Amino acid sequence: MNTMNDKLVRLGTAARKLNDGSDRLNRLIAEIDKLLGRLMIGLDYVHPRPIHEQVTVDKTGHRVTELAFVGYLKVQGSYHLAIKTVKVLEAKHQLATEQPGRITPLLSAPRRIRHAAVDVLPDLVSGLAEQVDDVVGAMERRCATAEALLEHLQDVAQSGVRPIEPLPGAGKSRTQPLIVEDATTPRP
């Protein structure tokens, strides 16, 4: 016979398992967050697929859709795993407007959101790594551009020749001798 007492015991056991598992998951999330922080990436990344969607109707009868995304974002001055919540407001004429997102540290998010976030953390780390690779590639290209410019300017400075504006449509700038005028020399 299934008495109320049996149901309460079963509920208590299940709640204990849930809380123990949640505590363990929180410790794992904290470790992942800490290790990502030690990498000092310093770039925002938001996983493109929402992990939670809630639709409500406001007092004017318009639909409000709240989406929760997992990201690696700046929170309280440093980068952390976080939840970015965005509200999309349905307005007249079927136009939708998006309000700026609210950012919450992942460990401060509600339990169901934290648990759902863990499922996309591998994809988030992969996307973040791709973004870092893209930034590194662009940085290497920019460094090469800056080094070439620096080398050119050093050559110009050593030769006494100064660059002048390129002609329209010309691919390279022309140079002319650097003329140093003395303040006592009258100008023609």
Secondary structure, 3 states (H helix, E strand, C coil): CCCHHHHHHHHHHHHHHHHHHHHHHHHHHHHHHHHHHHCCCCCCEECCCCCEEEEEECCCCCEEEEEEEEEEEEECCEEEEEEEEEEEEECHHHCEEECCCEEEEHHHCCHHHHHHHHHHHHHHHHHHHHHHHHHHHHHHHHHHHHHHHHHHHHHHHHHCEEECCCCCCCCCCCEEECCCCCCCCCCC
